[in-house]
Amino acid sequence: MINAQQAALAEQSFALTRPVHVGRAHLVVKDLDTVSAYYQRVLGLAVLERSESGIVLGAGGQPLLTLSTRGDVAAAPRTAAGLFHTAFLLPNRQELADWFAHAAHLGVRFDGASDHLVSEAIYLSDPEGNGIEVYRDRQPSEWTYRGDGTVEMATDHLDLQALYDEAAKTGWAGPPDTTALGHIHLQVGNVAEADRFYEGVLGLKKMASYPGASFFASGAYHHHVAANIWNSRNAGQRTGGMTGLQDYALAFTDRDALAKVLTVLDGLEIKADKTAEGYRLLDPWGIGITLVAPDA
């Protein structure tokens, strides 16, 4: 069953009230301690579980990111399929400003910042090059939907000085309990194949397109999953102990939506293994996806 904590998250985030949303992500890293320390120091994530080979990090008691290592781990090439970025969603612009000032005071190197019309986003990378987005959504009533149900997005300038000036002078209190993984952005080998898989198989709607990228979502969100070929055109399947994205979860709030996806998977003879968490499968590039049932 969905617990009270998850229900509170859903009440405050449009992204998490959709029939499908992103649950958590799992990265394989070479230096577990260094990478974990970065997410704790820069993003303020708390350690929820720890073992010799892995650490689960989260906010408000909710798991968001698993980091693990293994004996045969090897750095993935920049052109490999896998992660473009994990996107941590904050509830409002004030929280984004407070976090940004905190990160700036730490001397964090930022990779960029953009106003996407539906959201405001800041980009950075962890010590092993895994991309990170920290963002806040505008209210859906402020978004522009087209007649076909897609949404207008852009990559406009974000005034970071204005954002910094809005930060609380008392300092950052850490991530709010409502912090979530709002979306995950992937590197894939072929956009048309991503369209076929994420729309045709998993039943998400393509909400926007950029040159070399598609953005997919459930329930009129701007995107829960994005896929691009900007670094990874024609990339094949991930192999062995590659660093980067091992797998991520798509959590279903609608049991009928999950049943429909499982029927499609069965009809296409795409293997989906039943696990304690849900149903695990691989996308066309070997990225693991777990479909989590509403009562999981």
N, C-alpha and C positions, 0 to 999 in steps of 0.2 A: 504493500500500500504506500501511497505518497504520504510522507510524514509531515508534521507541522512545519518543519524547517523548509522543506521543498515547497509546500503550499505558500509560505510567506514569500519565497523567492518568486514564484509564479505570479503572485498578486502584483509585484512591483516591476516585472519585466515582460513586455509584450513578446519578446523573443521566446520566452520559456512557457508561454501559455498556448503556443501553437500545437497542432496535432503531433508534430515532430520537432525536437530541438536537440542541440548538441549537449551531451552529458559531460564527458571528461575526455582528456587526451592522455596518451602514453608515449613518452619519448625515451629512446635508447641513447645513452650518453657514454662518453669515455671516462670522464671525471665526475663521478656522482656527487662528491662533496662540494666541488667548486660550483657546479651548475645549480645544485640545490641551494647553496648559500646565496647565489644571485637572485633566485626567485623569492627567497625569504627577505633578503635585504632590499631589493629594488621594488618588488611587487607586494611585499608584506605578507606573502602566503605563509600559513602555519603548517608545521609537520603534523600530519594526522596519523600516519603509520610509518614504521621504519623497520627495515630488515637489512641483512648484509648486502643484498643485491638491489634494493629498491627503496624508494621513499614516496609516500603519497602526500601531496600538498593540497591545501584548500583554504577556504575562507568561510567563516560562520559554521564550521564543522562539516561543510559540504566538500567532498573530494572534487578537485578540478584538474589536477595534473599529477600523473605518475611518472617518476623518473626511475629508470633501471639501467643496469649495466650487465655485461656478460663477458666471458673469457675470450670470445672471438670477435669482440666489437672492433669495427673499423670505420674510419670516417667516410661518410657518404660523399661522393663528388657533388659539386654544386649543381650539376646538370641532372642529378638523379631525381626520379619521382619521389614524392614524399611531402614534407611540410613546406609551405610558404610562410605561414604564421598561424599561431594560436591567438585568438582574439578575446581578451578579457574585457567584459562588459561592466561598466560602472553605472549606477542608477541615474546620474544627472551630471550637468556641466560643473557644478560646484565640486563634486567628488573628483572629476577629471582634473580640474584646476589644482586641487589640493595634492593629488598624486603627482601631477606634473612638477609642481614646485619642489616636492620631496625628491623626485628623481633628479631634477636639475641641481639641487643642492648637493646630491651625492656625486655629481660630476658624470652622470651617465651620458654615454654617447647615443644620441638619437639618430635613427636612420631617415626620418622624415615625419611629416605631419600633413593631414589633409582634412578639408571639409568636403564630405561626400554627399551633402544636401540632406540625406537621411540620418547622418551621424557625423561626429567629429572624432578624429582618430590620430593617435601618435604611435610611431613605429620605432622599434629598437630590436636588438638581437641579444640572445644570451651568450655566454662565453664560448659556446661551440657553434655559434652561427645559426641557431634555431630562431626563426623570426617570431616576433611578439608584436601584437597590436593591443593597445589599451584605448578604449573608446567609450563614448556615451551616445545613445540614440536620442534624436529628436523625437517628439511625440508623433505617432503615426498620422495624426490629423494634420501635421505639417508636411507630410510627404506628398509628392505628386504622383498619383497613379494614372497610367495610361488606360485607354479603352480596353486593351487586352489583358489588363490586370497586372502588367509589369510596372516597375517603379522607376522613376527618374533618379539616376545617380550621376555623380561627377567626381572629379579629383581637383578640387579648388584649393586655393591657399587658406591655411588656417593661421590666424593671428596668434602666435604663441605668446607674444608679449602681453596681449590683452588677457589671455588665459592665465598667465602667471600672475598678473595684477589682481585677478579675482580670487586667488588662493587665500585661505584663512591665514591670518598673521600668527595664529597660535601654533602652527605647524600641523603636520599630517598625523592623524590618529590611527592610520592603518586602513586596510581595505574594509569597506562595509560588509556586513554579513550577506548582503544581497549581491555581492560580486559573483559573476557567472562566466562561463565560456559562452559567449553569444554566438560565435561562429568559428569555423575552421577553414583556412584557405590552403589549398593543396597545389603542389606542382605535379602535373600529369604529362603524358606524352602526346596526347591528341585531344583537342577540345570537342570535336564531333563525337568521339568515343565517350568522353565524359558526359556529354549531353544524353547520349543513349543510355548510359548507366544510371546517372542520377535522376533523370526524368523518366526514362522508359522502364527502369527496373525498380528504383527506390521510390518513384512516385512524387519526387519534388518538382516544383515548378521553376522554370528558368525565369528569374525576375529581372535580369539585366545582362547585357553583354558589353564587353570592352574588346578591342582588338586582342585576340589571343586569350580570352578569358570568358567564362560563364559564371553566373551567380545564381544559385539554386536555394529555394526556401519552401517552407510549409506555412500555410495559413496567412499569406500576404505579408510575411516579414520580408525585409529587403534581401537578406541571404543568411542561411544557416551554414551552407557549404559553398565555397568558391573553388574553381579549378582553372589554372592557367598553364601556359607553355612558355612563359617569358624566359625561363632559364632551362627548360626541360623538354623542348620539342623532340618528339620521337623517343623519349625515354622508355626503357623497358621495365620489367618488373623489378621491384626491390628484392635484394637477396641477402641471405645469411644475417650476419651481425651488423648490418649498416646502422650507423647512427641516424638519429632523426625520428620521424614519426613511425611508431610501431603500429598503433591502432588508435581508434577513437570510438566514442559511443554516440549513437543517435537514439535518444530517449523518446518513446511514444507516449503521448497522453491520451491517445485514441486507440482503443483495442482493435476496432474495425480497420483502421488504417494499417496497423501492423499485420493483421490477417491478410489484407489485400496484397501487401508486399511479399509475405511468405508464399502466397499462392503464385505470384509472378515468378519468384525465385524457383519454386518447384517446377513450374511449367517450362522454364528455361534451363532446368537441370543445373542451376548454380548452387553449389554446396553451401549450406548454412548449418553449422554445428550447434546443437543446443548446449548451452553452458548454464552455470548458476546465475549468471547475469542476464542472459538473453539468448540471442542467436548470432553466432559469429561467422562472418564471411570475409572474402577478400575482394577489393575492387580490381579493375583491370590491371592495376600497377602493383598489386601485391600489398596494398595498404589495408590493414585489418579494420573492420567495422563491426561493432556489436550493436545489434538492434535490441534495445531494452524495453521490455513490456511494462505497461502501466503499474503493475503490482510488484515489480522487482525491487 
